[in-house]
Amino acid sequence: MATSTVMNSQLQLVLENGTDEKGNPILKNKNFNNVKTDATPDQLWAVANALVALQQHPLYAVERNDSKELQN
């Protein structure tokens, strides 16, 4: 049975950077690397809220991107 181990984690803020001609949001990503792999969703949410206060554009979404290594 294969297992996986989280190798890297990244916090991504998705910001709204205006709208296009159809009124759909134009999204811009801000990525923060070297996030602790054992960080909880609550911890990441708190950091994201602190970082949003420093951003020029409004927040659209918060995402976490993990890279995993598969092992047999």
N, CA, C, O and CB atoms as a CASP TS submission, in Angstrom:
PFRMAT TS
TARGET T0000
AUTHOR 0000-0000-0000
METHOD Language model
MODEL 1
PARENT N/A
ATOM      1  N   MET     1       0.838  -1.182   0.000  1.00  0.00           N
ATOM      2  CA  MET     1       0.000   0.000   0.000  1.00  0.00           C
ATOM      3  C   MET     1       0.887   1.251   0.000  1.00  0.00           C
ATOM      4  O   MET     1       1.824   1.352   0.791  1.00  0.00           O
ATOM      5  CB  MET     1      -0.955  -0.005   1.221  1.00  0.00           C
ATOM      6  N   ALA     2       0.595   2.163  -0.856  1.00  0.00           N
ATOM      7  CA  ALA     2       1.386   3.391  -0.976  1.00  0.00           C
ATOM      8  C   ALA     2       1.002   4.385   0.114  1.00  0.00           C
ATOM      9  O   ALA     2      -0.141   4.424   0.570  1.00  0.00           O
ATOM     10  CB  ALA     2       1.193   4.027  -2.367  1.00  0.00           C
ATOM     11  N   THR     3       1.982   5.183   0.518  1.00  0.00           N
ATOM     12  CA  THR     3       1.758   6.257   1.483  1.00  0.00           C
ATOM     13  C   THR     3       2.287   7.549   0.889  1.00  0.00           C
ATOM     14  O   THR     3       3.015   7.541  -0.103  1.00  0.00           O
ATOM     15  CB  THR     3       2.443   5.948   2.851  1.00  0.00           C
ATOM     16  N   SER     4       1.913   8.651   1.503  1.00  0.00           N
ATOM     17  CA  SER     4       2.407   9.945   1.033  1.00  0.00           C
ATOM     18  C   SER     4       2.896  10.770   2.207  1.00  0.00           C
ATOM     19  O   SER     4       2.391  10.650   3.324  1.00  0.00           O
ATOM     20  CB  SER     4       1.311  10.706   0.262  1.00  0.00           C
ATOM     21  N   THR     5       3.881  11.607   1.942  1.00  0.00           N
ATOM     22  CA  THR     5       4.457  12.506   2.932  1.00  0.00           C
ATOM     23  C   THR     5       4.478  13.904   2.339  1.00  0.00           C
ATOM     24  O   THR     5       4.937  14.099   1.214  1.00  0.00           O
ATOM     25  CB  THR     5       5.889  12.050   3.356  1.00  0.00           C
ATOM     26  N   VAL     6       3.978  14.885   3.099  1.00  0.00           N
ATOM     27  CA  VAL     6       4.002  16.272   2.638  1.00  0.00           C
ATOM     28  C   VAL     6       5.441  16.770   2.669  1.00  0.00           C
ATOM     29  O   VAL     6       6.093  16.742   3.713  1.00  0.00           O
ATOM     30  CB  VAL     6       3.077  17.179   3.516  1.00  0.00           C
ATOM     31  N   MET     7       5.931  17.224   1.522  1.00  0.00           N
ATOM     32  CA  MET     7       7.315  17.696   1.406  1.00  0.00           C
ATOM     33  C   MET     7       7.406  19.217   1.494  1.00  0.00           C
ATOM     34  O   MET     7       8.299  19.748   2.154  1.00  0.00           O
ATOM     35  CB  MET     7       7.924  17.219   0.091  1.00  0.00           C
ATOM     36  N   ASN     8       6.485  19.923   0.831  1.00  0.00           N
ATOM     37  CA  ASN     8       6.472  21.386   0.802  1.00  0.00           C
ATOM     38  C   ASN     8       5.046  21.869   0.909  1.00  0.00           C
ATOM     39  O   ASN     8       4.108  21.185   0.500  1.00  0.00           O
ATOM     40  CB  ASN     8       7.137  21.931  -0.485  1.00  0.00           C
ATOM     41  N   SER     9       4.894  23.058   1.465  1.00  0.00           N
ATOM     42  CA  SER     9       3.567  23.657   1.570  1.00  0.00           C
ATOM     43  C   SER     9       3.669  25.136   1.205  1.00  0.00           C
ATOM     44  O   SER     9       4.670  25.794   1.491  1.00  0.00           O
ATOM     45  CB  SER     9       2.977  23.474   3.006  1.00  0.00           C
ATOM     46  N   GLN    10       2.624  25.640   0.574  1.00  0.00           N
ATOM     47  CA  GLN    10       2.598  27.023   0.096  1.00  0.00           C
ATOM     48  C   GLN    10       1.241  27.636   0.427  1.00  0.00           C
ATOM     49  O   GLN    10       0.203  26.998   0.253  1.00  0.00           O
ATOM     50  CB  GLN    10       2.879  27.095  -1.440  1.00  0.00           C
ATOM     51  N   LEU    11       1.259  28.875   0.906  1.00  0.00           N
ATOM     52  CA  LEU    11       0.035  29.627   1.153  1.00  0.00           C
ATOM     53  C   LEU    11      -0.178  30.555  -0.032  1.00  0.00           C
ATOM     54  O   LEU    11       0.734  31.274  -0.440  1.00  0.00           O
ATOM     55  CB  LEU    11       0.108  30.429   2.502  1.00  0.00           C
ATOM     56  N   GLN    12      -1.389  30.537  -0.584  1.00  0.00           N
ATOM     57  CA  GLN    12      -1.689  31.368  -1.748  1.00  0.00           C
ATOM     58  C   GLN    12      -2.885  32.257  -1.451  1.00  0.00           C
ATOM     59  O   GLN    12      -3.960  31.774  -1.097  1.00  0.00           O
ATOM     60  CB  GLN    12      -1.960  30.495  -2.994  1.00  0.00           C
ATOM     61  N   LEU    13      -2.686  33.563  -1.598  1.00  0.00           N
ATOM     62  CA  LEU    13      -3.778  34.521  -1.515  1.00  0.00           C
ATOM     63  C   LEU    13      -4.244  34.814  -2.927  1.00  0.00           C
ATOM     64  O   LEU    13      -3.443  35.186  -3.784  1.00  0.00           O
ATOM     65  CB  LEU    13      -3.343  35.826  -0.778  1.00  0.00           C
ATOM     66  N   VAL    14      -5.520  34.652  -3.170  1.00  0.00           N
ATOM     67  CA  VAL    14      -6.103  34.971  -4.466  1.00  0.00           C
ATOM     68  C   VAL    14      -6.808  36.315  -4.283  1.00  0.00           C
ATOM     69  O   VAL    14      -7.754  36.432  -3.503  1.00  0.00           O
ATOM     70  CB  VAL    14      -7.101  33.831  -4.976  1.00  0.00           C
ATOM     71  N   LEU    15      -6.336  37.321  -5.010  1.00  0.00           N
ATOM     72  CA  LEU    15      -6.843  38.688  -4.864  1.00  0.00           C
ATOM     73  C   LEU    15      -7.626  39.099  -6.100  1.00  0.00           C
ATOM     74  O   LEU    15      -7.320  38.685  -7.218  1.00  0.00           O
ATOM     75  CB  LEU    15      -5.688  39.673  -4.616  1.00  0.00           C
ATOM     76  N   GLU    16      -8.638  39.918  -5.876  1.00  0.00           N
ATOM     77  CA  GLU    16      -9.453  40.427  -6.975  1.00  0.00           C
ATOM     78  C   GLU    16      -8.807  41.698  -7.511  1.00  0.00           C
ATOM     79  O   GLU    16      -8.663  42.687  -6.792  1.00  0.00           O
ATOM     80  CB  GLU    16     -10.920  40.698  -6.513  1.00  0.00           C
ATOM     81  N   ASN    17      -8.419  41.658  -8.782  1.00  0.00           N
ATOM     82  CA  ASN    17      -7.697  42.763  -9.405  1.00  0.00           C
ATOM     83  C   ASN    17      -8.578  43.428 -10.471  1.00  0.00           C
ATOM     84  O   ASN    17      -8.136  43.650 -11.598  1.00  0.00           O
ATOM     85  CB  ASN    17      -6.366  42.262 -10.031  1.00  0.00           C
ATOM     86  N   GLY    18      -9.831  43.745 -10.101  1.00  0.00           N
ATOM     87  CA  GLY    18     -10.758  44.376 -11.034  1.00  0.00           C
ATOM     88  C   GLY    18     -11.654  43.358 -11.710  1.00  0.00           C
ATOM     89  O   GLY    18     -11.740  42.204 -11.292  1.00  0.00           O
ATOM     90  N   THR    19     -12.325  43.812 -12.772  1.00  0.00           N
ATOM     91  CA  THR    19     -13.223  42.944 -13.530  1.00  0.00           C
ATOM     92  C   THR    19     -12.944  43.099 -15.019  1.00  0.00           C
ATOM     93  O   THR    19     -12.431  44.122 -15.473  1.00  0.00           O
ATOM     94  CB  THR    19     -14.706  43.271 -13.215  1.00  0.00           C
ATOM     95  N   ASP    20     -13.297  42.050 -15.772  1.00  0.00           N
ATOM     96  CA  ASP    20     -13.139  42.120 -17.223  1.00  0.00           C
ATOM     97  C   ASP    20     -14.378  42.755 -17.849  1.00  0.00           C
ATOM     98  O   ASP    20     -15.267  43.217 -17.133  1.00  0.00           O
ATOM     99  CB  ASP    20     -12.890  40.712 -17.818  1.00  0.00           C
ATOM    100  N   GLU    21     -14.442  42.781 -19.187  1.00  0.00           N
ATOM    101  CA  GLU    21     -15.542  43.435 -19.896  1.00  0.00           C
ATOM    102  C   GLU    21     -16.888  42.754 -19.670  1.00  0.00           C
ATOM    103  O   GLU    21     -17.933  43.367 -19.887  1.00  0.00           O
ATOM    104  CB  GLU    21     -15.244  43.475 -21.370  1.00  0.00           C
ATOM    105  N   LYS    22     -16.876  41.486 -19.235  1.00  0.00           N
ATOM    106  CA  LYS    22     -18.120  40.761 -18.958  1.00  0.00           C
ATOM    107  C   LYS    22     -18.524  40.836 -17.487  1.00  0.00           C
ATOM    108  O   LYS    22     -19.552  40.284 -17.096  1.00  0.00           O
ATOM    109  CB  LYS    22     -17.974  39.308 -19.372  1.00  0.00           C
ATOM    110  N   GLY    23     -17.727  41.508 -16.682  1.00  0.00           N
ATOM    111  CA  GLY    23     -18.023  41.631 -15.261  1.00  0.00           C
ATOM    112  C   GLY    23     -17.452  40.517 -14.403  1.00  0.00           C
ATOM    113  O   GLY    23     -17.715  40.466 -13.202  1.00  0.00           O
ATOM    114  N   ASN    24     -16.680  39.631 -14.998  1.00  0.00           N
ATOM    115  CA  ASN    24     -16.047  38.556 -14.238  1.00  0.00           C
ATOM    116  C   ASN    24     -14.808  39.081 -13.519  1.00  0.00           C
ATOM    117  O   ASN    24     -14.111  39.947 -14.049  1.00  0.00           O
ATOM    118  CB  ASN    24     -15.675  37.376 -15.165  1.00  0.00           C
ATOM    119  N   PRO    25     -14.525  38.574 -12.326  1.00  0.00           N
ATOM    120  CA  PRO    25     -13.351  39.068 -11.600  1.00  0.00           C
ATOM    121  C   PRO    25     -12.046  38.652 -12.283  1.00  0.00           C
ATOM    122  O   PRO    25     -11.924  37.545 -12.807  1.00  0.00           O
ATOM    123  CB  PRO    25     -13.369  38.554 -10.157  1.00  0.00           C
ATOM    124  N   ILE    26     -11.090  39.556 -12.262  1.00  0.00           N
ATOM    125  CA  ILE    26      -9.727  39.264 -12.702  1.00  0.00           C
ATOM    126  C   ILE    26      -8.958  38.927 -11.432  1.00  0.00           C
ATOM    127  O   ILE    26      -8.908  39.731 -10.501  1.00  0.00           O
ATOM    128  CB  ILE    26      -9.066  40.486 -13.503  1.00  0.00           C
ATOM    129  N   LEU    27      -8.357  37.736 -11.393  1.00  0.00           N
ATOM    130  CA  LEU    27      -7.710  37.266 -10.177  1.00  0.00           C
ATOM    131  C   LEU    27      -6.198  37.322 -10.297  1.00  0.00           C
ATOM    132  O   LEU    27      -5.631  37.085 -11.363  1.00  0.00           O
ATOM    133  CB  LEU    27      -8.154  35.853  -9.857  1.00  0.00           C
ATOM    134  N   LYS    28      -5.554  37.641  -9.172  1.00  0.00           N
ATOM    135  CA  LYS    28      -4.105  37.718  -9.088  1.00  0.00           C
ATOM    136  C   LYS    28      -3.684  36.895  -7.878  1.00  0.00           C
ATOM    137  O   LYS    28      -4.298  36.997  -6.816  1.00  0.00           O
ATOM    138  CB  LYS    28      -3.604  39.208  -8.981  1.00  0.00           C
ATOM    139  N   ASN    29      -2.650  36.087  -8.028  1.00  0.00           N
ATOM    140  CA  ASN    29      -2.178  35.230  -6.940  1.00  0.00           C
ATOM    141  C   ASN    29      -0.936  35.806  -6.288  1.00  0.00           C
ATOM    142  O   ASN    29      -0.042  36.313  -6.966  1.00  0.00           O
ATOM    143  CB  ASN    29      -1.891  33.824  -7.454  1.00  0.00           C
ATOM    144  N   LYS    30      -0.889  35.723  -4.962  1.00  0.00           N
ATOM    145  CA  LYS    30       0.320  36.034  -4.189  1.00  0.00           C
ATOM    146  C   LYS    30       0.677  34.758  -3.450  1.00  0.00           C
ATOM    147  O   LYS    30      -0.123  34.245  -2.668  1.00  0.00           O
ATOM    148  CB  LYS    30       0.104  37.259  -3.185  1.00  0.00           C
ATOM    149  N   ASN    31       1.875  34.244  -3.695  1.00  0.00           N
ATOM    150  CA  ASN    31       2.295  32.976  -3.115  1.00  0.00           C
ATOM    151  C   ASN    31       3.336  33.205  -2.028  1.00  0.00           C
ATOM    152  O   ASN    31       4.234  34.035  -2.171  1.00  0.00           O
ATOM    153  CB  ASN    31       2.851  32.047  -4.199  1.00  0.00           C
ATOM    154  N   PHE    32       3.201  32.458  -0.944  1.00  0.00           N
ATOM    155  CA  PHE    32       4.137  32.498   0.167  1.00  0.00           C
ATOM    156  C   PHE    32       4.651  31.079   0.382  1.00  0.00           C
ATOM    157  O   PHE    32       3.901  30.187   0.777  1.00  0.00           O
ATOM    158  CB  PHE    32       3.468  33.072   1.468  1.00  0.00           C
ATOM    159  N   ASN    33       5.939  30.885   0.117  1.00  0.00           N
ATOM    160  CA  ASN    33       6.566  29.566   0.180  1.00  0.00           C
ATOM    161  C   ASN    33       7.108  29.273   1.573  1.00  0.00           C
ATOM    162  O   ASN    33       7.084  30.126   2.461  1.00  0.00           O
ATOM    163  CB  ASN    33       7.688  29.464  -0.848  1.00  0.00           C
ATOM    164  N   ASN    34       7.590  28.070   1.739  1.00  0.00           N
ATOM    165  CA  ASN    34       8.225  27.602   2.970  1.00  0.00           C
ATOM    166  C   ASN    34       7.300  27.644   4.176  1.00  0.00           C
ATOM    167  O   ASN    34       7.734  27.935   5.291  1.00  0.00           O
ATOM    168  CB  ASN    34       9.446  28.423   3.255  1.00  0.00           C
ATOM    169  N   VAL    35       6.019  27.351   3.948  1.00  0.00           N
ATOM    170  CA  VAL    35       5.062  27.243   5.035  1.00  0.00           C
ATOM    171  C   VAL    35       5.328  25.921   5.748  1.00  0.00           C
ATOM    172  O   VAL    35       5.607  24.910   5.103  1.00  0.00           O
ATOM    173  CB  VAL    35       3.583  27.330   4.512  1.00  0.00           C
ATOM    174  N   LYS    36       5.242  25.928   7.063  1.00  0.00           N
ATOM    175  CA  LYS    36       5.449  24.686   7.812  1.00  0.00           C
ATOM    176  C   LYS    36       4.411  23.658   7.379  1.00  0.00           C
ATOM    177  O   LYS    36       3.219  23.956   7.302  1.00  0.00           O
ATOM    178  CB  LYS    36       5.367  24.938   9.347  1.00  0.00           C
ATOM    179  N   THR    37       4.873  22.463   7.103  1.00  0.00           N
ATOM    180  CA  THR    37       3.977  21.433   6.598  1.00  0.00           C
ATOM    181  C   THR    37       2.958  20.977   7.633  1.00  0.00           C
ATOM    182  O   THR    37       1.928  20.404   7.275  1.00  0.00           O
ATOM    183  CB  THR    37       4.775  20.253   6.126  1.00  0.00           C
ATOM    184  N   ASP    38       3.228  21.222   8.906  1.00  0.00           N
ATOM    185  CA  ASP    38       2.290  20.822   9.956  1.00  0.00           C
ATOM    186  C   ASP    38       1.399  21.978  10.423  1.00  0.00           C
ATOM    187  O   ASP    38       0.707  21.849  11.433  1.00  0.00           O
ATOM    188  CB  ASP    38       3.054  20.260  11.139  1.00  0.00           C
ATOM    189  N   ALA    39       1.408  23.095   9.708  1.00  0.00           N
ATOM    190  CA  ALA    39       0.547  24.230  10.060  1.00  0.00           C
ATOM    191  C   ALA    39      -0.922  23.845   9.884  1.00  0.00           C
ATOM    192  O   ALA    39      -1.291  23.207   8.898  1.00  0.00           O
ATOM    193  CB  ALA    39       0.890  25.472   9.190  1.00  0.00           C
ATOM    194  N   THR    40      -1.747  24.237  10.841  1.00  0.00           N
ATOM    195  CA  THR    40      -3.170  23.908  10.791  1.00  0.00           C
ATOM    196  C   THR    40      -3.916  24.908   9.904  1.00  0.00           C
ATOM    197  O   THR    40      -3.411  26.001   9.645  1.00  0.00           O
ATOM    198  CB  THR    40      -3.773  23.894  12.214  1.00  0.00           C
ATOM    199  N   PRO    41      -5.102  24.548   9.441  1.00  0.00           N
ATOM    200  CA  PRO    41      -5.905  25.505   8.666  1.00  0.00           C
ATOM    201  C   PRO    41      -6.197  26.795   9.441  1.00  0.00           C
ATOM    202  O   PRO    41      -6.194  27.876   8.853  1.00  0.00           O
ATOM    203  CB  PRO    41      -7.218  24.857   8.248  1.00  0.00           C
ATOM    204  N   ASP    42      -6.447  26.695  10.741  1.00  0.00           N
ATOM    205  CA  ASP    42      -6.686  27.896  11.546  1.00  0.00           C
ATOM    206  C   ASP    42      -5.464  28.807  11.584  1.00  0.00           C
ATOM    207  O   ASP    42      -5.598  30.028  11.506  1.00  0.00           O
ATOM    208  CB  ASP    42      -7.081  27.507  12.966  1.00  0.00           C
ATOM    209  N   GLN    43      -4.290  28.229  11.700  1.00  0.00           N
ATOM    210  CA  GLN    43      -3.058  29.022  11.713  1.00  0.00           C
ATOM    211  C   GLN    43      -2.846  29.719  10.369  1.00  0.00           C
ATOM    212  O   GLN    43      -2.482  30.894  10.327  1.00  0.00           O
ATOM    213  CB  GLN    43      -1.846  28.129  12.045  1.00  0.00           C
ATOM    214  N   LEU    44      -3.072  29.001   9.283  1.00  0.00           N
ATOM    215  CA  LEU    44      -2.906  29.602   7.957  1.00  0.00           C
ATOM    216  C   LEU    44      -3.938  30.696   7.717  1.00  0.00           C
ATOM    217  O   LEU    44      -3.630  31.715   7.099  1.00  0.00           O
ATOM    218  CB  LEU    44      -3.016  28.532   6.867  1.00  0.00           C
ATOM    219  N   TRP    45      -5.154  30.494   8.200  1.00  0.00           N
ATOM    220  CA  TRP    45      -6.200  31.502   8.049  1.00  0.00           C
ATOM    221  C   TRP    45      -5.808  32.780   8.800  1.00  0.00           C
ATOM    222  O   TRP    45      -6.016  33.879   8.287  1.00  0.00           O
ATOM    223  CB  TRP    45      -7.560  30.961   8.566  1.00  0.00           C
ATOM    224  N   ALA    46      -5.252  32.653   9.993  1.00  0.00           N
ATOM    225  CA  ALA    46      -4.824  33.818  10.771  1.00  0.00           C
ATOM    226  C   ALA    46      -3.711  34.579  10.047  1.00  0.00           C
ATOM    227  O   ALA    46      -3.723  35.809   9.998  1.00  0.00           O
ATOM    228  CB  ALA    46      -4.346  33.384  12.171  1.00  0.00           C
ATOM    229  N   VAL    47      -2.759  33.845   9.490  1.00  0.00           N
ATOM    230  CA  VAL    47      -1.668  34.485   8.738  1.00  0.00           C
ATOM    231  C   VAL    47      -2.221  35.167   7.497  1.00  0.00           C
ATOM    232  O   VAL    47      -1.832  36.292   7.182  1.00  0.00           O
ATOM    233  CB  VAL    47      -0.586  33.450   8.343  1.00  0.00           C
ATOM    234  N   ALA    48      -3.127  34.496   6.788  1.00  0.00           N
ATOM    235  CA  ALA    48      -3.722  35.080   5.578  1.00  0.00           C
ATOM    236  C   ALA    48      -4.447  36.378   5.905  1.00  0.00           C
ATOM    237  O   ALA    48      -4.325  37.353   5.165  1.00  0.00           O
ATOM    238  CB  ALA    48      -4.695  34.086   4.917  1.00  0.00           C
ATOM    239  N   ASN    49      -5.192  36.405   6.993  1.00  0.00           N
ATOM    240  CA  ASN    49      -5.900  37.632   7.376  1.00  0.00           C
ATOM    241  C   ASN    49      -4.942  38.759   7.724  1.00  0.00           C
ATOM    242  O   ASN    49      -5.226  39.921   7.431  1.00  0.00           O
ATOM    243  CB  ASN    49      -6.816  37.361   8.555  1.00  0.00           C
ATOM    244  N   ALA    50      -3.822  38.438   8.339  1.00  0.00           N
ATOM    245  CA  ALA    50      -2.820  39.463   8.638  1.00  0.00           C
ATOM    246  C   ALA    50      -2.189  39.999   7.356  1.00  0.00           C
ATOM    247  O   ALA    50      -1.937  41.198   7.240  1.00  0.00           O
ATOM    248  CB  ALA    50      -1.734  38.896   9.566  1.00  0.00           C
ATOM    249  N   LEU    51      -1.935  39.113   6.396  1.00  0.00           N
ATOM    250  CA  LEU    51      -1.328  39.536   5.133  1.00  0.00           C
ATOM    251  C   LEU    51      -2.300  40.316   4.251  1.00  0.00           C
ATOM    252  O   LEU    51      -1.884  41.205   3.509  1.00  0.00           O
ATOM    253  CB  LEU    51      -0.815  38.328   4.376  1.00  0.00           C
ATOM    254  N   VAL    52      -3.579  39.995   4.326  1.00  0.00           N
ATOM    255  CA  VAL    52      -4.584  40.697   3.516  1.00  0.00           C
ATOM    256  C   VAL    52      -4.628  42.174   3.873  1.00  0.00           C
ATOM    257  O   VAL    52      -4.862  43.018   3.008  1.00  0.00           O
ATOM    258  CB  VAL    52      -5.974  40.068   3.708  1.00  0.00           C
ATOM    259  N   ALA    53      -4.408  42.486   5.133  1.00  0.00           N
ATOM    260  CA  ALA    53      -4.411  43.884   5.560  1.00  0.00           C
ATOM    261  C   ALA    53      -3.306  44.688   4.880  1.00  0.00           C
ATOM    262  O   ALA    53      -3.387  45.914   4.802  1.00  0.00           O
ATOM    263  CB  ALA    53      -4.256  43.970   7.073  1.00  0.00           C
ATOM    264  N   LEU    54      -2.284  44.007   4.393  1.00  0.00           N
ATOM    265  CA  LEU    54      -1.161  44.682   3.733  1.00  0.00           C
ATOM    266  C   LEU    54      -1.303  44.734   2.218  1.00  0.00           C
ATOM    267  O   LEU    54      -0.460  45.317   1.536  1.00  0.00           O
ATOM    268  CB  LEU    54       0.130  43.990   4.086  1.00  0.00           C
ATOM    269  N   GLN    55      -2.365  44.130   1.687  1.00  0.00           N
ATOM    270  CA  GLN    55      -2.540  44.042   0.239  1.00  0.00           C
ATOM    271  C   GLN    55      -3.351  45.218  -0.298  1.00  0.00           C
ATOM    272  O   GLN    55      -4.153  45.819   0.417  1.00  0.00           O
ATOM    273  CB  GLN    55      -3.222  42.726  -0.132  1.00  0.00           C
ATOM    274  N   GLN    56      -3.127  45.528  -1.553  1.00  0.00           N
ATOM    275  CA  GLN    56      -3.816  46.621  -2.229  1.00  0.00           C
ATOM    276  C   GLN    56      -5.195  46.202  -2.735  1.00  0.00           C
ATOM    277  O   GLN    56      -6.096  47.035  -2.833  1.00  0.00           O
ATOM    278  CB  GLN    56      -2.973  47.128  -3.386  1.00  0.00           C
ATOM    279  N   HIS    57      -5.366  44.917  -3.057  1.00  0.00           N
ATOM    280  CA  HIS    57      -6.606  44.425  -3.652  1.00  0.00           C
ATOM    281  C   HIS    57      -7.378  43.571  -2.646  1.00  0.00           C
ATOM    282  O   HIS    57      -6.782  43.011  -1.726  1.00  0.00           O
ATOM    283  CB  HIS    57      -6.309  43.612  -4.929  1.00  0.00           C
ATOM    284  N   PRO    58      -8.708  43.467  -2.815  1.00  0.00           N
ATOM    285  CA  PRO    58      -9.511  42.665  -1.884  1.00  0.00           C
ATOM    286  C   PRO    58      -9.290  41.165  -2.064  1.00  0.00           C
ATOM    287  O   PRO    58      -8.956  40.692  -3.150  1.00  0.00           O
ATOM    288  CB  PRO    58     -10.985  42.984  -2.062  1.00  0.00           C
ATOM    289  N   LEU    59      -9.484  40.434  -0.972  1.00  0.00           N
ATOM    290  CA  LEU    59      -9.296  38.987  -0.968  1.00  0.00           C
ATOM    291  C   LEU    59     -10.447  38.283  -1.663  1.00  0.00           C
ATOM    292  O   LEU    59     -11.611  38.610  -1.435  1.00  0.00           O
ATOM    293  CB  LEU    59      -9.154  38.473   0.456  1.00  0.00           C
ATOM    294  N   TYR    60     -10.125  37.322  -2.504  1.00  0.00           N
ATOM    295  CA  TYR    60     -11.114  36.487  -3.190  1.00  0.00           C
ATOM    296  C   TYR    60     -11.135  35.081  -2.582  1.00  0.00           C
ATOM    297  O   TYR    60     -12.204  34.505  -2.378  1.00  0.00           O
ATOM    298  CB  TYR    60     -10.807  36.413  -4.708  1.00  0.00           C
ATOM    299  N   ALA    61      -9.943  34.530  -2.292  1.00  0.00           N
ATOM    300  CA  ALA    61      -9.855  33.184  -1.722  1.00  0.00           C
ATOM    301  C   ALA    61      -8.492  32.991  -1.070  1.00  0.00           C
ATOM    302  O   ALA    61      -7.536  33.710  -1.362  1.00  0.00           O
ATOM    303  CB  ALA    61     -10.095  32.105  -2.810  1.00  0.00           C
ATOM    304  N   VAL    62      -8.425  32.003  -0.181  1.00  0.00           N
ATOM    305  CA  VAL    62      -7.169  31.569   0.436  1.00  0.00           C
ATOM    306  C   VAL    62      -6.997  30.095   0.093  1.00  0.00           C
ATOM    307  O   VAL    62      -7.918  29.298   0.273  1.00  0.00           O
ATOM    308  CB  VAL    62      -7.165  31.807   2.007  1.00  0.00           C
ATOM    309  N   GLU    63      -5.812  29.735  -0.402  1.00  0.00           N
ATOM    310  CA  GLU    63      -5.558  28.356  -0.789  1.00  0.00           C
ATOM    311  C   GLU    63      -4.256  27.870  -0.174  1.00  0.00           C
ATOM    312  O   GLU    63      -3.331  28.643   0.079  1.00  0.00           O
ATOM    313  CB  GLU    63      -5.514  28.220  -2.318  1.00  0.00           C
ATOM    314  N   ARG    64      -4.216  26.572   0.057  1.00  0.00           N
ATOM    315  CA  ARG    64      -2.988  25.926   0.516  1.00  0.00           C
ATOM    316  C   ARG    64      -2.611  24.893  -0.535  1.00  0.00           C
ATOM    317  O   ARG    64      -3.432  24.065  -0.930  1.00  0.00           O
ATOM    318  CB  ARG    64      -3.167  25.265   1.943  1.00  0.00           C
ATOM    319  N   ASN    65      -1.368  24.948  -0.980  1.00  0.00           N
ATOM    320  CA  ASN    65      -0.876  24.012  -1.983  1.00  0.00           C
ATOM    321  C   ASN    65       0.228  23.162  -1.361  1.00  0.00           C
ATOM    322  O   ASN    65       1.269  23.678  -0.956  1.00  0.00           O
ATOM    323  CB  ASN    65      -0.358  24.763  -3.247  1.00  0.00           C
ATOM    324  N   ASP    66      -0.010  21.863  -1.291  1.00  0.00           N
ATOM    325  CA  ASP    66       0.959  20.929  -0.730  1.00  0.00           C
ATOM    326  C   ASP    66       1.569  20.083  -1.838  1.00  0.00           C
ATOM    327  O   ASP    66       0.882  19.675  -2.775  1.00  0.00           O
ATOM    328  CB  ASP    66       0.299  20.031   0.333  1.00  0.00           C
ATOM    329  N   SER    67       2.860  19.825  -1.720  1.00  0.00           N
ATOM    330  CA  SER    67       3.552  18.878  -2.591  1.00  0.00           C
ATOM    331  C   SER    67       3.828  17.641  -1.753  1.00  0.00           C
ATOM    332  O   SER    67       4.365  17.735  -0.650  1.00  0.00           O
ATOM    333  CB  SER    67       4.887  19.487  -3.192  1.00  0.00           C
ATOM    334  N   LYS    68       3.459  16.486  -2.279  1.00  0.00           N
ATOM    335  CA  LYS    68       3.624  15.241  -1.523  1.00  0.00           C
ATOM    336  C   LYS    68       4.498  14.275  -2.290  1.00  0.00           C
ATOM    337  O   LYS    68       4.503  14.250  -3.521  1.00  0.00           O
ATOM    338  CB  LYS    68       2.264  14.598  -1.220  1.00  0.00           C
ATOM    339  N   GLU    69       5.239  13.480  -1.535  1.00  0.00           N
ATOM    340  CA  GLU    69       6.044  12.420  -2.103  1.00  0.00           C
ATOM    341  C   GLU    69       5.327  11.099  -1.833  1.00  0.00           C
ATOM    342  O   GLU    69       4.947  10.805  -0.699  1.00  0.00           O
ATOM    343  CB  GLU    69       7.494  12.422  -1.509  1.00  0.00           C
ATOM    344  N   LEU    70       5.151  10.314  -2.886  1.00  0.00           N
ATOM    345  CA  LEU    70       4.510   9.011  -2.745  1.00  0.00           C
ATOM    346  C   LEU    70       5.580   7.949  -2.538  1.00  0.00           C
ATOM    347  O   LEU    70       6.629   7.956  -3.183  1.00  0.00           O
ATOM    348  CB  LEU    70       3.639   8.680  -3.988  1.00  0.00           C
ATOM    349  N   GLN    71       5.282   7.032  -1.613  1.00  0.00           N
ATOM    350  CA  GLN    71       6.225   5.959  -1.293  1.00  0.00           C
ATOM    351  C   GLN    71       5.480   4.645  -1.241  1.00  0.00           C
ATOM    352  O   GLN    71       4.302   4.605  -0.884  1.00  0.00           O
ATOM    353  CB  GLN    71       6.952   6.229   0.050  1.00  0.00           C
ATOM    354  N   ASN    72       6.149   3.592  -1.588  1.00  0.00           N
ATOM    355  CA  ASN    72       5.538   2.274  -1.543  1.00  0.00           C
ATOM    356  C   ASN    72       5.990   1.526  -0.307  1.00  0.00           C
ATOM    357  O   ASN    72       5.579   0.386  -0.090  1.00  0.00           O
ATOM    358  CB  ASN    72       5.877   1.479  -2.800  1.00  0.00           C
TER
END
